């Protein structure tokens, strides 16, 4: 749990460290759908027998939409995989975050758990040891609550920091 919260805080810090220009290479030319103001959060939750997903998005003025998705899969009531996906407003924003991960000595040991698609998306997949640990100490609802809390807290802190 400590490792998980540390990673979330590192991601939050890395995200807050960078800003992007309004003219950044957004493919659709509309700055991520942002209409000039800070938009409210757009939340979505999917709960199924063997799958859980919680998604939260926020429109940042002058930057675009940041989306964070937490997902877990289950088999026989036990968690088998957890991933947190970060979809950044622009390619250059995601690229800057990815570069910061590679340069941060504290992140080096965690880099194998991350993947970057070269576009706007960075995914953190929990290692099997961490997933097994969560599965032993938390039931399905507890894992779902943890994912939802992590996504909500991170997005809330991001939106609060941008709004100030």
Secondary structure as UniProt FT lines:
FT   HELIX           2..17
FT   TURN            22..23
FT   TURN            27..28
FT   HELIX           31..33
FT   STRAND          42..47
FT   STRAND          51..60
FT   TURN            61..63
FT   STRAND          64..75
FT   TURN            76..77
FT   STRAND          78..87
FT   HELIX           91..103
FT   HELIX           105..107
FT   TURN            108..110
FT   HELIX           111..113
FT   STRAND          114..116
FT   STRAND          121..125
FT   HELIX           128..137
FT   HELIX           140..163
//
